[in-house]
C-alpha cells in the first residue's frame, strides 16, 4: 500500500536520495528510474500524464546524482548497490509491489531489480536498454559493439570528465547528434556537468563489468514491456529483440518509429500509455 505522506528523500546505505513524489497519494505507485546523463526531471512529462491517469509517481535522483548520494569509486556503483537503492525507494513508498519503469541505465537497474526482488515489482516497463543478457548477446551477434564505443571511453578514469569540461561544444554536438534538444542539452550542463553529478553518472559505466555471470541469466517473472525506438543510435534492434527471452511473465516488445533514444521526453504520451497498459489497465 502507498505511504500516507509525501516522500522527498529516502535514506539508504548511508546516502540520501532526492525524490519527486506526485499524483494521487492513494493511487497505484509507479517508480520511474532515469539514466545518463539526466536526473529524474527527465520523467516530468511522463509522470504528469500518469498522475492524470490516477497513478502516484515516485521519481528518485539515483546514486551519483542526488546531492547527498555521491559515493566515490566504481565499486560503490555495482549492480547490487543500484538494486538495493531501488528496493529502498520502493519500500519507502509503501513496500510494493509497484509498477517499475526505467530508461537507459535506469532500465538496467529496473531489469535487475525485477529479477532479484520479484515481490516488489508488479509490472515492468524498460525503455531503450534491454536485459543485461540480451545486451551481451547482441554485442556478439550485431553491430551493438560498434554502437557502444563510447562506453569504453567512459570506463576510463578522469579522462572523460576532463574532455567534457574542456570541450563542452563537443559534448553539445554529440548529444544533439543523438536527438537531444537544446533545452535537454542545457539541462545536462546545469544538472550534471555543473551540478556535480558527472563523475557519479560515469561511475555507472566504470562498474558495468562488475557483474556476476548469474545476473546475465536472471529471469523476470513480472508482466513486462520493453520499449525500443528505431532512431536510437546507441542500442541495436537485435538487443531489443532478444530482451523477451529473459522474461517468464507476459511480455511485449514496443517499437517506436522515428523516435530517438530520449523516449521519455520525445514521446511522453505514448510511453505513459505503454506503462499504463503494462500495469494492466
N, C-alpha and C positions, 0 to 999 in steps of 0.2 A: 504494500500500500504506500502511496506517496506520503511524504512528511507533511505535517500541518503548517510548517513555517517555510519561508523562503530560504534558499541557500545562497550565500555569497562567497563562501570559502569552504574548502574541505581540507582537513589536516590529515596527513598520511606520511609515514616513513620520515618523520622529522621535517616535512615540507608542507607548505600551504598553497593550495591550488585555487586560483580565482575562478569563479563560476558565474555564468549568466543563467538565471532561473526565471523563465517567463511562461505565461499561459495559465490556464485554469489550475489551481492548486490541487483540485480533486481529479484532474484528468489523468489518463494513462501517460506514463513517463516515457519520453524519448530522449536518450542520451546521444549527443552529437559530438564526434571527435574530429578535430581539424588536423591538417597536415602541414607540410613545409612548403614555402616559408610564410605561414599565415598563423593567425590566432583564431580563437573561437568566433571572432567577429565575422569571419568568412561565412558562417552559417546563419547570419542575421535574417536574411530574406526567407530562407527555408524555415527557420524557427517561427517567424511571424506567421507564415502560411499554415504551419502545423498547429500553432496556437489557435488560429481561426477554425481549425477542424476539431478543436476540443482537447488537443494534447498539451501536456505540460512539458516543456523542453528544458533540459539541463545541459549546458554547454561549457565544459571546462577549458581553460587555457592549460595545455598539458605540460608535462615535465620538460624543463628547459625554456619554457615560455612564460609561465606565471612568475611574477616578480620574486616571490619567496619560494620558488621551486626550481632552482637552477644549480643542481649539484655539479661538481667538477668531475671530469674524467669519463671516458666512454663506458666503463663498467657500470656506472650508475644509470645507463640508458639501455641496458639489455632488455630483451623482450619480457622477461619475468617481472621486472620492475614496472614496465609500462602496463602490463596486465593487472598487476596489483593496484596501480593507481586507478585504473578504470573500475575495478571491483570496489575500491573505496568510495569512488564517486557514486556508484550505483547504490551501495549500502547507505550512504548519507542521504540519498534521495528516497529512502524507504525500504531498501533491501531487495527490490526487484520481485519478480523478473520484469525487465524493461525491454522496450524496443531500442535496439542499439544500431547506430549508423556511424560510419566513418569514411572520411575522404583522404586519399593519398596515404601518408603514414598513419593517419587516424584509422584508415581501413585496415592496415596491417595489425594495429592494436586491437581493432574490433574482431577480426578473424580469430586472433589468438585468445581473446577473452571468451568468445562464444564457445571455443573448443575446450578451454580449461575450466570454465565456470558455466556449464550449461544451465545450472539452476538460477543464474542471474539474467539470462537472455531469453526473452520470449520470441523475438524476431530479430533478424539481422539484415541490414542493408549496407553493402560495401560499395564504395564509389571509386572507380579508377583502378585501384590496386587490388589484385586478386589474392587468393590464399598463397602463403609463402611457398608451398609445394608447387603450385601451379606456376608461380613466377620462376622458380628454379628450373623447372622442366622447360619452360618457354625460352630460357636463356640458352638451352641446348638444341632447341628444335625450331627456332625462328630468328628474326632479327632483333630479339629483345636485348641481347648482349650489346649490340651496337647502340640501341636506343638508351642504354643505361650507362653510357660512357661517363657522364657527369658524376655518377655515384662513386666511382673510383677516385675522382678528383676530390670530392667532398670527404672521402675517407682519410685524406692526408691531414696531419696536424698543422695548425696555424696558417698554412698557405692559403686555403680558401677564404678565411677571414681577411687576410692581407689583401688578396686580389679584389674581393668585393668592396672593401673600403677604399682601396687605392684607385680602382677604375669603376666608379658607380655607373657610368654610362654604359659600360659593357654589360653590367647586370641588367640595366634597363632594357637594352636591346635583346638580351637573351630572354627575359621574361615576356617582353612584347611578342617575341617570336613564338612563344608557347600559347599565346592567346590572351594574355593578361591585358586589361585596360589600363590607361594612365592612372586612374583612381586606385586600382588594385596595386599597381607598382608603387605609387606614393605611400600606400599603407604598408608595404613591405619595408620601405625605408624607415617609416615612422615607428612601426611596431616591432620590427625585427632588427634591422641594422642599427638604428639609433636607439631602439628601446631596450637593448641589452640582451636580446634573445638569440642572436646569431650563432654563437658557439653552442648553446644548448640545443638549438634546432639541428645543427650539423652533427652533433654527437649521436643523434639517432642513426645517421649513416655510419658513423665510426663504430657503432656497436652492432651493425647489421650482421656481421659474421659470428657474433657471439650467441649462436643458437644451437640447440641440440638437434640431432637428426630426427628425433621423435616429433619435434614441432613441425617439420616439413610433411609429416604424415598425419598430423592431428585432424580429426574429423569434427564437423559441426552438426549437431542434431537439430538445431532450430530451423524454422522456416526462413529461407534466405533468398535475397535478390542481389545479384551482382550487376552493377551499372558500369558500362564502358561507353566511351564516346569515340567515334571514328576520326575526330580531329585531334586526338591525344597523341602527341609526339613522343611521350615517354613510355607508354605502355602499349604492347602489341595486341592485336586481336587474338592471337594464339593464346596469350596468357589469360585473357578473359574467357576463352572457350574451354580452357582446362579447369577453371575455378570450380565448376559444378561437380567435378569428380571427388571433391573433398567435403561434400555436403550429404548427410544422410536424411535430412528433412526435406520438405517440399522446396523445390529450387526453380528459380527463373533467372535467365540472363536478359538484361535490357540493354539494347544498343541505341545510343542517341546519335543520329546523323547530324553532321555539320556543327558539332559542339566540341570545344577544346577540352583540355584537361581540367579546367576550372569549373566543373559542373555545378557546384552549389551556388555560384554567383551567376553563371551564364544561363542555367536552365533551372531556376529555383522552383517554378510551378510544377514542372514535370517531375523533379526529384521529390518534392513534397508528396505528390500523388503516388509515386512509387513506394515511398516509405509508408504511407497510409495503407496502400493495398497489401504490402508485405506484412503489416501489422494485423491484417485480417479484416479490414473494414472496406 
